[in-house]
């Protein structure tokens, strides 16, 4: 299982339930990486998607405490264990903050887009650069968009 996330200089990932700075290059990269995969997402993050609907072309597992709700084209999971159970090899944890915190122990890789700016964030991803259990092994892509530099970096659990 892998996490995929865009972080700012302070490892912030969002504010008020959305990304303060979103790059089209990162969105394209995310689509390419997760197309045809299984994704694990939180209910509140799902609500921020276009139309509040699961992502097309992917198996969507929604981590939620309210398993009585109905979300078309999604499998509802009441715990991290349930979300990870029988997850295919090509599974990505895609957020939000509490879902990353709960699911990161199941991940062996993290694909991190570092967006080199620092908007105000109220939600953060663990700083993998400061975690001795993780190491950056490969830069997948670099670029600049609207004057903001970015790099997609693959981390692996040691």
Order of alpha helices (4+ residues) and beta strands (2+ residues): beta-beta-alpha-beta-alpha-beta-beta-alpha-beta-alpha-beta-beta-beta-beta
